[in-house]
Amino acid sequence: MLILDILVEESLTASAGESGSLSTHESSPHGTFVGVYDGHGGPETSLYITDHLFQHLKRFTIEQQSMSVDVIRKAYQASKGGFMSIVTKKWLMKPQIAAVGSCCLVGVICNGTLYIANCGDSHAVLGRVVKATGEVLAIQLSAGRSL
């Protein structure tokens, strides 16, 4: 079930989210995937990531028969490789494509485990309410460029 549709704004940000099977096989792990892609220089990279990262994640989940840090890393690498292939093919006719990029922040919840991955300067923060005071504490879930 798609829980968050693609949003493209003037800020070149795209986001996607899905909940359900993390592969094309119903017997595969179920979970929730959320990604935020903050493009710079143009929308091409963030739109490419929106269209391909989750598909790669599902493919590698099938191959490894589980969700893992390695699955997410491979999905990031496959997405990067795919976009770099497009840049290589198009840069003579459209040289500005070599100057576009995107930060990428992903969260995956699967089997009770929260995976956070980021590339670029995007970070994930969790808000936690302190019951005694009602104060909200920010807990940083990502650090630096994790992938």
C-alpha positions in Angstrom: 0.0 0.0 0.0 1.4 3.4 -1.0 1.4 5.6 2.1 3.0 8.8 0.7 2.9 9.8 -2.9 5.8 11.5 -4.8 6.0 15.2 -3.9 8.0 17.4 -6.2 8.2 21.1 -5.3 10.4 24.0 -6.3 12.8 22.9 -3.6 13.5 19.8 -5.8 12.6 17.5 -2.9 11.0 14.2 -3.6 9.7 11.7 -1.1 8.2 8.2 -1.2 6.9 5.7 1.3 5.5 2.2 1.1 4.2 -0.3 3.6 3.8 -4.0 2.9 6.0 -6.6 1.4 9.6 -5.5 1.0 10.0 -7.6 -2.1 7.9 -8.8 -5.0 7.2 -12.1 -3.1 4.4 -12.2 -0.6 6.4 -14.6 1.7 9.2 -12.0 2.0 9.6 -9.7 5.0 7.0 -7.0 5.5 7.9 -3.5 6.7 7.7 0.2 6.0 10.0 2.2 3.8 10.2 6.0 3.8 12.6 8.0 1.8 13.3 11.7 1.5 15.5 12.9 -1.4 16.7 16.5 -1.5 17.9 17.3 -5.0 20.2 20.1 -5.9 21.0 21.5 -9.3 17.9 20.1 -10.8 15.2 17.4 -10.0 16.7 14.6 -12.1 18.6 12.8 -9.4 15.9 13.0 -6.7 13.3 11.8 -9.2 15.5 8.9 -10.3 16.0 7.8 -6.7 12.3 8.0 -6.1 11.7 5.7 -9.0 14.5 3.2 -8.4 15.8 3.0 -4.8 12.8 1.1 -3.4 12.8 -1.3 -6.4 16.5 -2.1 -5.8 15.8 -2.6 -2.1 13.1 -5.1 -2.9 15.4 -6.9 -5.4 18.2 -7.3 -2.8 15.8 -8.3 -0.1 14.7 -11.2 -2.3 18.4 -12.1 -3.0 19.3 -12.1 0.7 15.9 -13.3 1.9 15.9 -10.7 4.7 16.4 -7.0 5.4 19.9 -5.8 6.4 22.3 -3.0 6.4 23.9 -4.7 3.4 20.6 -4.8 1.5 20.2 -1.0 2.0 23.8 -0.3 1.0 23.5 -2.4 -2.2 20.3 -0.6 -3.1 22.0 2.8 -2.6 25.0 1.6 -4.7 22.7 0.3 -7.5 20.8 3.5 -7.6 23.9 5.6 -7.8 25.3 3.4 -10.5 22.1 3.6 -12.5 22.0 7.4 -12.4 25.7 7.7 -13.2 25.0 5.6 -16.3 22.4 8.1 -17.4 24.8 11.0 -16.8 27.4 9.3 -18.9 25.0 8.8 -21.8 23.4 12.3 -21.7 26.2 14.6 -20.6 27.4 15.5 -24.1 23.8 16.7 -25.1 22.9 17.9 -21.6 26.1 18.8 -19.7 24.2 20.3 -16.8 23.1 16.8 -15.8 26.6 16.2 -14.5 26.0 19.0 -11.9 22.8 17.6 -10.4 22.7 15.5 -7.3 20.6 14.6 -4.3 20.8 14.0 -0.6 19.1 10.8 0.4 17.6 9.8 3.8 15.9 6.5 4.2 14.1 4.7 7.0 13.1 1.1 6.9 11.2 -0.7 9.7 11.3 -4.5 9.4 10.8 -7.2 12.0 11.0 -4.7 14.8 14.2 -3.1 13.7 14.6 0.5 12.5 17.2 1.0 9.8 18.3 4.6 9.0 20.6 5.4 6.1 21.7 8.7 4.7 23.9 10.1 2.0 24.5 13.8 2.1 23.6 16.4 4.7 20.1 15.1 5.6 19.6 13.7 9.1 16.9 11.7 10.9 15.8 12.9 14.3 13.3 11.1 16.6 11.3 13.1 19.1 10.8 11.4 22.5 8.4 12.8 25.1 9.6 12.7 28.7 6.5 11.6 30.6 7.5 13.4 33.9 7.9 16.8 32.3 6.2 16.6 28.9 9.4 17.9 27.4 10.3 16.6 23.9 13.8 15.4 23.5 15.5 15.1 20.1 17.4 11.9 19.5 19.6 12.0 16.4 19.3 8.7 14.5 21.8 9.4 11.8 25.3 10.7 11.8 27.4 12.1 9.0 27.2 10.2 5.7 26.4 6.7 6.7 26.6 5.3 3.1 
